[in-house]
């Protein structure tokens, strides 16, 4: 993904990769475009409702047109992993539904054994992003 115009193609690539792995971790600095990519991913999955970062709620649930559930996590504001445990993060991760996790580095001991890692890196002027997808 090099610019905002490439967002639909980037989300399409992510959708293809996610067909085999429902848990997707999003890493990148603040403002890298994690939530923006997640919004487009959800749109392409058929989510009709507003997709927004669950910074204070920790998790948002979305439903696609076909009834598939998608869980969107944002762990930026947690102080320790117990907060994620208290909302049932492990049960969500094991549900088989797509789990889109922003700031996963804050819950390293709770991450499942297998997942996709999406890294977004803005360039110096923050208008161009590099996206890498790795299967772990």
PECORLIN-V65248 format. One record per backbone hydrogen bond with DSSP energy under -1.0 kcal/mol. CO is the residue of the C=O (numbers start at 1). NH is the residue of the N-H. If there is no record, write none. Layout:
BEGIN
CO_NH + CO_NH
END
This chain:
BEGIN
3_6 + 4_7 + 6_10 + 7_11 + 8_12 + 9_13 + 10_14 + 11_15 + 12_16 + 13_17 + 14_18 + 17_20 + 22_99 + 23_116 + 24_101 + 25_118 + 26_103 + 27_120 + 29_32 + 33_37 + 34_38 + 35_39 + 36_40 + 37_41 + 38_42 + 39_43 + 40_44 + 41_45 + 42_47 + 43_46 + 54_58 + 58_74 + 60_72 + 62_70 + 64_67 + 68_64 + 70_62 + 71_100 + 72_60 + 73_102 + 75_78 + 80_83 + 81_85 + 82_86 + 84_89 + 85_88 + 88_92 + 89_93 + 90_94 + 92_95 + 98_71 + 99_24 + 100_73 + 101_26 + 102_75 + 103_106 + 104_107 + 107_110 + 115_136 + 116_25 + 117_134 + 118_27 + 119_132 + 121_130 + 123_126 + 128_123 + 130_121 + 132_119 + 134_117
END
